[in-house]
């Protein structure tokens, strides 16, 4: 499974300290396992099956896509708990 990051997700990660980035990337790596690890919930109100992963006070919004035979984990947004859902 490949992991791709949106521009907004990479921008948010660039503002964090190295320890926090490592924690978030480790949680995202847990999503590539079968079955996925983490506090995961399907987000309501969206038709593209996006999900959220809770990593402490941060939220990672992502969705799974297929490109031929390859599964892609697209990290759409990463943000603080209060700001990510706005």
Secondary structure, 3 states (H helix, E strand, C coil): CEEEECHHHHHHHHCCCHHHHHHHHHHHHHHCCCCCCCEEEECCCCCCCCEEEEECCEEEEEEEEEECCEEEEEEEEEEECCCCCC
